[in-house]
Amino acid sequence: FFGPNEVYAARKITSALYSSDNGDSYENRFIGAAPATQVDFVSDQEAFFVSIMRQLYRTTDQAETWTAIADFAEGSRVMDFINDQIGFVYNGSGILLKTVDGGQNWVEVAQHSNFNFSIIALEAISETLIEVFAGRRFYRSTDGGQTFEQVIDINPLNSTTNEVRPQALYRDGDTYLLAGGGTSVVYTNDNFVTVTDQLF
């Protein structure tokens, strides 16, 4: 969401839907022949996506056209851009990479082999504050991804959450939604001081 009227939504894995009227109607925006594993919009004009062919693409015209700008030899699991220049990505070996030039060049920050393919979501709030959802555990780094501390293990919350592997992370200030693959959602509005697990 980028303002009161502009909305982007995912459609399958080869296109995106764009709305300029708060979701009343949508236009198809073709992503490309190579399906995307993740799309990250940083503004109403600019976005990045990683294809299953391990290439990073960028658009600067509301997803009308896409340009390949980098290749990840070891693949990538998740990515998140703070703005159109600074972003982070985890590759298939659990290595956290960082770019400061819009994805043209990447440098290794650290390797977290315990995450590997269990990484579900990556949220870069700033260059120093990074959050990761891996397996059923939520981690936070305050040193730019060099080290991570576990914030919460949602396994013990109750039996409903224990049966569902979370698949998505949503954050707005101190409010978090950790969405599972079924109908379970872990919710907190005070930065995990109190946590509820709900079925819907």
C-alpha positions, 0 to 999 in steps of 0.5 A: 500500500502506498497512500490512500488510493494506490495498492499493489497485490500479488497475482500468481508468481509472474505478474502483479496487480496495480490499483489506483482507486483503493482496490476497486479495480486493478491493472495487470502488471507483467513481471516476466517470463521467469516466475518471481519468488518474491516482489518488494515494492519500495514506492509506488514507482520502484520495486525489486523481484528475484526470479526462480532463475536467481536473477534480481530485477528492478522496475522504476515505472510502476512495474511496466518494465523490468531490468535484470541487475544482479545474479545470485549464484546460490539463489535467494530465500528472502529479501527486503529493501529499505529504500531504492538503494539499500537492501538485504537478501538471504541466499540459499546458504544462509548468508546475509548480503547487503547492497547500497547501490540499488542491487548492483553490487552485494557484500556479505554481512554474515552467515547464519547457517542455522537459518538456511531454508527455514527463513520465511520472512526478512524485515529490514527496518533500518541498516542496523535493525533487522528482523527474521522469521525462521521456522517458528522463531522470530529473531532480531538484530540490532547490529546490521545483521552481524548477530541475531537474538531470539525474540520469541518461539511461538511453538509453546504458545498453544497447540493450534500454533504448534501445528502450523508453520508460519509463512508471513510477517507483517509489521507496523511499528510495535504491531506484528502479525505472524501468519501461519500456513493454516488459519492461525495468526500470532498477534502483538501490538506491544512489541511482543510484551504480550502475545495472542494466538488466534484462529480465524 
